[in-house]
Amino acid sequence: MNSPANEGSGDEDKAQAKHLPTSSLLDFLTPPAGYVVDRALCSAYSGQCAVLVAMLAAMVRQGTADGKGSSSLALARALQRLENRVHFLLQHGRLVGPRSASPILNMLDRFVVPVKYDERSASWHPKVCVMRCVNRSTPNARAVWRLWIGSRNFTRDESWDMAFALAGEAGGKGEEILDVHNLTRGLAIEADVESNWQEALQELPQVRWQVPPGLRIEKVALFKQGESDRDLQPAPKDARSILAVSPFLDGWAVRQLLKDQPATSVARSTRPRLISTPMCLSEVARHHRAALSRYDLRELPESGQDDQQDDDNAEAHSPDADADATEGRGLHAKFIWIETPKRGELRLGSTNLTERGWKRNAEVLAIATVTLQGSGFSEGLRSGLKAFDDLCLEHELPEQEQPIDPEQHLHDEFDNVRKALVASFIASQKLQNGIAIVALQSSLTLPAHARLRVGRIGDTLNPWEAGATEMALPIAPVHENGDLIRMELTIGELRSEWLQHAPFDPSLSRADRDVPLLHAYLGIDGVISLLNDSLTAGGNGGGERREWNKQHPLGITSETIALLGIEAVLGSWVRDAESLRETQRIIEIARRCNPTTEKEEKTYQHLKAFLQSWDAVEQELIK
């Protein structure tokens, strides 16, 4: 269970200390020492670019403890090493970036897979990561796998979450979980990378997972839109304790869970417990009071998260009651814990307690059974759940129906317009005489009082004229373009900004976009630091490591650049083939470097001498 970073003080701190241990997603994504990420599929409903950057940095073992302040060198290294290996599957239109962003974020289009569900009917909502790591220096070492299933998005939200993370080895000791193969294959198909995962998928049935004693994984499943073999199973008749936790509810789900339970009134202390947010409980009570009255209702205190809008999260004004568009309400965990006389059952994943979640959205679900007697795991789990419950407040249903909040009604109407816009804005881009043109399949239909502005990442936004099907973006170097464009919708005082997928046709090449973009982003010092990192396997980067979203200072060179000697060149050629290919990709960037000031001239001469040594060694070794 992950908790807010600034959750109260005093007695609440003591209660939190008794809670389930926290586990960072970034820690999970950091490969073991000596290993590198070979493949990863990471899925969520929404994401922030800064968090994706932190995740990529963690995957190359250059992340920070809190996920903040990733360096430009770490990002550049990750972009080089992980391309075609790592993919982020996100609901189309639910990725946001900084308002003032470096154009380097355009390269996220190599990693982000927008899943184009029409949110007016269903959302892409699974929160899951599958990762395979290999040891390149020890060819016979077993591949290490990691599986994470939870409820959080790839955002900075620090609300309460619950997840489980498992590690396994191909051919190792542990438990067999065959469902992981189907889950991973389903993600690979959705990301259109199944062919790249064939070897890994063939290995998965041989992976054995480290499952704590007393816990058994009964089911792991990825449900997609349109699949009929899915439903919320009612709690069994012999259930003696039920705890359901979800930030979003509806009448169908709260009834379905207790479908097989006796309808007789019981003491509040023995009723099924339902934890949600005050706003959601009040909303559901308006039409389903009788269903809620069967539960002991609990609510969470307000989130400890800062309520002010984060510069990297321009999505603060568009709640989506069925699919987690609103972050920071204090609760994000989604699970059901059921105890019977024989065992405990934990249903954990991304699904809210709603009909939409259980029947229409794409979701991920894990079901685990727990031995209640003589199991240290069950004791820790039950103790943690009780501590979590103790942090919640009792929720009393109001005696009279509460009026609809007019402000919330405006937010809901705004979000409906936004969903329709995302679904109907089917666009591509093309370069025409060096100018990027955004072209729609058909013209848009927006309310008369709505305003839409469009632009590239790191550039100004310009109005999209009513009835227009094309728009020319401001003149800029080709390498500052990308398949993700910024969109801003404004209606009155409500505003939302996000990144929309509009792929180039033909696609932007590495030579025309990626190489010059990385060169412009890093500068000569950064390129040399990246080379040193690659040549020394990350042990001697040298140079100034600025934050990833800050421009490099033109004309300023580092006085601590590590020497690029012939020994480093030879060492690179005797390491594994993949490390050599990585260095060669950086060499490609280095050849683009030219000095812009006198201060850079000395650095440039140093780099030029290294490239000459590289060419000489390469010419001899490939004879």
N, C-alpha and C positions, 0 to 999 in steps of 0.2 A: 504494500500500500504506500503510494507516494503522497507526501503531505506538503502543504504550503510552506514556503521557506520562513515566513514571518508569522506563525500561527500563535498569537496570544502570548501570555506569560504566566508565571506563578503556577497555580493549580493546573492550568491547561498544559503548561510545559511538562509537568510531572505525568499527566495523563498521556501526553504524546510520547514520552520516553518509554511507556509501557506498550506502545503501539507496535504493529508489525514493522519489521526493519525496512528502511527505505532502500531503494536501488535505483541508480541513475541509468537512464536509457543510454547516455553517452558512455558510461562504463561498459555497458553490455556491448556496444558497438566497437569498442577498442579491442583489436585482436590481441591474443596472448603474445608475450615476448617471443621474438623469433619468427612470428607468423605475419602474413599479409592477407588482406581481404581478397579472395578470389572471385566471389559472387555475393551479391546481396540484393534482396527485394524488400523494400520498406513501404508499407501502405498506411495511409491515414486519410481522414476526411479533409482536413485543412492543414495548411503549413505556412510558416514564415521563412523567408529566404535566409535570415540570419540563423535560424535553427538548422536549416538544411546545411548551411556552411559549417556549423558546429559539428553536425553529424559526419560530414565528409572529413573534417579535420580529425575527428576521433578515429575514423577508419584507417587513417595513415599514422596513427599514434602520435599526432601532434595537436590533440585537443587540449583544452584547459579544464581544470577541475570543475568549474561552474558553467562551462560551455560558452563563456563570454570572452570577447577579445581575441578571437582566433586571428592568427597572423596572416598577412598576405602570402607569405612563403608557404604556410600550411595549406592554404586554399589552393594556391597554384600547384603544389605537389599533388594534392588530392585530385584536382581537375585532370592532371596528366595521367596519374596512376589508375584512377578508378573509372575512367570513361569506358563505356560498354560493359562494365562490370557491376555497376550499382545503379538501381533505378528506384525512384520515388513515385509511387502511384498515389495520386491525389484527385479528389473530386474536381472536375473542371470548373474553373472560376473561383476556387477557394485557396489559391496561393497569393500571399501578399508580400510586398517588399518594402524596403525603406523608401520614404518619400524622396530622400536625397541619396541616390544609390550609385555606386560605381558601375560602369558598363560591363565589368567583369561578370556581373550576374547574368548577362546574356548567355554565358556558357552553361548555366543550369538547364538550358533547353536540351543538353545532351543527357541529362539525368532524370528530369521530371517527365512523367507520363500522365497527362491529364485524362482521367477516365470520364467520358462524356455522357454521364447519366443526366437526364432532364430532371432537375430537382423538384419540379412541380409534381412529379409522381414518385420518384425514388432517388436515393443518394448513394454514391460510393462511400462506404462508411467503415470498412475493416481497419482495425489498428493492429498491425502485425509486422514483424521483421523476421526474415530468415536469412542467415548469413553463413557462408562457408569460408574458412580460412585455411591456408596452406603454408607449409614451411619450405621455402625455396632452397635454403642452404642445406637441408636434410631431406633429400628426395624420398626416402622411405618413411618419413614421419607421417603419421595418420592425419588426415584432414580433420579439422575441428569445426563442428557445426554449432550454431546458436539459434534458438527459437524464442521469440518474445511475443506474447499476446497480451493486450491490455486495452485501456480505454482512453488513453490520452492522444491528442493530436500532436503534430510536429510544430508546436508553438511554445511560447514562453509561459503559457498559463501554468500556474502552480497550485491549482485546485487539487482536492483529494482524488487520487487515482488508485486503481488496483490492477496489478499485472502479475504474470509469472514468466520467469525466464529459465530456460533449460539449456544446458550444454551437452554435447554428445561427440562421439568420435566414430569415424568409419571403422568398423571391425573392432571397436573397443568393448568394454564391459558396461552393462547397464540394461535399461528397459527398451523394448522394441515399441515404437509408436508409428505404425504404418500409415496412419492418417496424414502425417506430415508430408508424405510424398504427394498426395492429392492436393493438399493445401498449396504447396510450393508450385506444383504444376499449374494450378489454377491462377496463381499470381503471375507466373511466367507467360501464360497464354494471354492474360489481360494486358501485360506489358509488351506483348508481341516479341518476346525474347526466348521462346521455348527452345528454339534450335541452339541458342548459346548455352542453355542449361541442360542439354541432353546428357552429357557425361555426369554432371552433378546429380541429376535426377536418377540416373542408374545407380549411383552410389547410395542414395538416401535409404533404401530398404536395409542396407547393411549398417546404418548408423544406430548406435545404442546410446540412450539418453540417461543422464544422471538424474534420477527421480528420487526425492527424499523418501526414506523408509516410512511406511504408513500412508503414502499417497500413491494413487494409481490413476493414470490418465486414461479415461474411458473413450474420449472422443475429442478430435480436433477437426474443425470443419470451416470451410470458406463457403458461404452462401452468396450466390449472385442473383441479380434481378431475373425474375421469370422462372426460377427453380421452384417446383411445387413441393418437394420433399423437405419441408421445413415447417416448424410450428413451435410455439411456446408450450412445452409439456407441463400440465398441471403438477403441483406438488403431490407426492404420493399420499394415499389415504392415511398411512400410519405415521405421517410426519408429526413429530412432537415439538419442533421448533423451526420457524421460517424467518429468514431475514432477507428482504429484498431492498436493493439499493440502486437508484437510478435518478439522474437529474431531470429526466423527462418521462412523463406517464400519460396513459390514456385509459379510458374506461374499459375497453376491451381487455387490455393486458392485466389490469389489476383484478378483474373478474376471472380471467382465464387461469391465473396462477392458483387461485383458491377454488377452482371448479369442483374438485373432488373432496374438499374439506367440509366438515359439518357446518351447517349454516346457523347453528345455535349460538346464542350470545355467550361469551366466556369472559372471565376476568381480564382486564386490560393487560395484566402482567404476563398472561399466557397466550395472548393473541399473536398472530403473525405480525412482525414488525416491518414497516415500510419507511425507508429514509429517502427523502427527496428535498427539493428546495421549497421554501415558503410560497413563492410565486406559482410554481407548478401545482402544488397541492391545492392551493386556492382555486386555480383555474379548473382542475379536474373536478373539484367538489361542486362546481357550478352545475354540472350535468350528471355527475356520478357519485353523489354523496353516499348513497346506500352501499356502493362497492367499497368506498374508502372507509366506511364505518366499521368494517370487519377487521381493520388493521389497527395496531398501535402505531400511530403516525409520529414520525420524528423528522426534524429538520436540522440542517446544519447552520452554524453561525455564519455570519458574513465572511467572505473570503479575505484572507490576509493580503491578497494581491493589491497592488496600487491600482486604484480605479482610473487614473489618468491614462489617456490613450498613449500607447507606445508608438514611437515613430516607425517601428517595424511591424505594427499591427494596425492597419487602417480599416480593419473589419469590425470595429467596435460598435457600429451603429446598425447592424443587420442581424438580429436574432433569428434563429431557425429552430423552432420548438421541437422539431422531430429529428434534427440531425446535428446538434452540437455547434451551430454557428456561433452561439454565444459562449465565450470563454469567461472564466473568472467568477462564476456564481457560487463558488465554494465547493462544488461537488462535480466530479467527472467520473467517478467510479461507477461501474455497471456490473453488478454481480448478484447472484441469488445463492444463499447458503441454507441448506435444508438438512436437518438432523432427523433420522429415524432411529428406532431402537437398535438397529444393526450397524449403521454407518452414517457418515456425513457426506453430503454431495455439494460440490461447489460448481456453479455455472458462471463462467467468467468470460468476458470478451468486450465487444464494442457495442452490443445491442442494448438500446434503451428499452424500458418496459412500455413499449408501444406496439400497436399492430403494424405500423409502417416498418418499424425495425425488425420485427419477427417475420414479416411476410413479404415485404417489398424491397427494402434496402439491400445492398450488398453488405454483409456483416461477417465477422469471424467469431467463433464460439469454441470454447474449450470446456469440457465437462470432466471433473476429477472426483473420484471417491476417496474418502478419508477414513481410515480405521480409527474409531473413537477411543477404544480401550488399549492402554499400553503403548500409545504412540506419542512420542515427543513432538512430532509434527502437528498432530491434532491439538495438543495442549497449547502450543505456541499460536496456532491459527485461531483457536477459540478465544484465547486470552487477548490476542490482537483485535479481533472483531468486537469483543466486549469493550475494550478501551476505546475503539472507534465509536461504538454506540454511545458510550458515556460522554463523548464530546458533543453529541447532538442534543437538541432541545426538543421537548415535547411540543407537538403541534395540535392545537385544538381546532376542530372544524367550526367555522363561524355559524351562529344560529340562523342568520339570514344570508341569502344569496348575495355575494359581493358584486357590485357593479363592474362592468367591463372598464378597464383602464383605457381612457381615450388615447393616452400617449403610446401605450403598448399597441393599440389598434393601428396607429399611424406607422409604427415600426414594422408591424406585420404586413401592411399594405406596401410599404417601401420594399420589403424583402421579396414580396411576390413579383413586383416589377423587376427587381434585380435578377431573380431566377429566370424570368421570361427573357430578359435581355441576354443573359449568358447563353441560354439555349438557342436563341435565334441569331446570335452574332457568329455566324459560320463564315470564317474569313481565311484568306491566304495572303501571302505577301510575294511581291516580285520586285526585282531591281530593274528600273527603267532609266537608262542613261545615268546610272549611279545613284538614283533616287529610289528609296523604298516606298512602294505603293501598297497600301492595305486595301484589299478588294473583298467585298461581300458577295455571297451568292444571291441575296435578295435584299431589298431595302428594309430598314427597321421600322417598327411601329412602337412609338413611345408615347406616354401621356404628354399632353401639351405643356405641362409645367415641369417636365423632366429635362435635365440637361446632361449630355454625354460628352466627355472629353477623352481623347485617345492620344497615346504617344509611346515612344520607345523607353526602355529602362534607362534611367539616368538622364532623361531629356525632358523638355517642357511638354505639357499636355495641350492639345488644341481641340476646339469644338468639332464634333462630328455634325455636319449640317443635315437638317431634316431631309429625308428622301434620298440622300447620297448613297451610292454603292461603292465609292472609291474615295481614298484620302491619301494624299502625298505627305509623308513625314518630312520634317525639316532636314535640310541637307546635312549629312554627317558622313564620316569615313565608313566604308563598307563594314569594317570589323566591329562597329558599334551597334550593329543590328543583331536581332535574334528572333526566334520563333515565339517568344513570350512578349506581349505588348501590354502596356499599362492601360487600364480602363478606370474611369471615374464617373460614377453616377451621382447626380445631385437632384433632390426633390425638396424644395423648401430649405429647411435647416438640416435635413438628413443627407448624409454623404457616405459613400462607400467606394473604396479603391481596391483593385485586385489586378492580377496578371492573367491575361487571356491568351490561349493558344491560337496562334495564327501562323502556320508553318510557311516557310519560303518554298517557292516552286520556280526553278530547281532549288534544292537544298543548299544552304551555305556550306562551303567546303572548309576543311581544316586549314588549308593553305591561305584561303581568302579571308577567313574570319578568326579562327582560333589562334593561329600563330601570331598574327599582328596584334590581336587583342591582348594576348598574354605578354607580348613584348611591351606594349604601351602601358600595361598594368604594372609590370615589375620594374621597368627601367633597367639600365645596365647592371647596377648593383644587385638588384633582385634576381636577374638572370644568373649572375655569377654565384649568388648564394644558393639558388636552386640547383645549379650544376654541382656545387660542393656537396649539397645534401645528397644528391643522387650518386656521386662518385664515392662518397664515404658512407653510403647506406644510411643516411640521415644523421650521422654522428658529428658533422662539422659544417653546419650551414654558413656560419659567418654572416656578416652584413647586418643591417638594421632590420628588425622584424616589426614592421608597423602593423596596426590593426587592418584587417582585411578590407574595410570599407573606406579607407583613407588613401588619397592619391599619394604616389611617391613624390618626394621633394625634388623637383627638377634642378639639375646642376649641383646637387650635393652628393658626394660619394663617401662611402664608409672608409674609415682608416683601419678596419680590422678584417678586411676581406682575406679569407684563407687562400693560401697559394694553390694555384692549379698547376701542379707539376706533372712531369712525365710518368711518375709513379702512379698518380691517380688515374691517368689514362690507361696504363697497362692493367691496373687493378680492375677497372671497369670491364675490360674485355675478358678477364678470367672468371668473373662472377657469372651468375646464371643468365640465361638468354633473355628473360623478361626484364631484368635490371638493365641489361645492355640496351634493349629496345626503349626503355624509359629514358635513359641518358641520351640516346639518339634523337628522341623527340625534343628534348631540351636543347640539344645542339642545333636543331632546326630553328628554334626560337632565337638562339644566340647569334645565328648568322644574320638576323634582321637588325641587330644592334648597330647604332651609329652614335658617335658623340654629339651632344647638342651644346656643350660648353667646354671651356678650357679645363675646368675641373674634371670633367668626365673623360678627357683625352687620355690621361694616364691609365685610368681604369680600362678604357677601350683598348689600348695597346696591350695591356695585360691579357685581356680576353682574346684579342687577335692572335697573340703568341700561342695561347692555349689551343685555339682552333687549328693553327698550323701544325702543332704537335699531334693533335687528334687525327688530322688528315693523313699525316705521315704514317702514324701507327696503323690506321685503318687500311691504307694502301698496301702496307706490307703484310698485314694479317689476312687479308682476303685474297691474296694471290693464290 
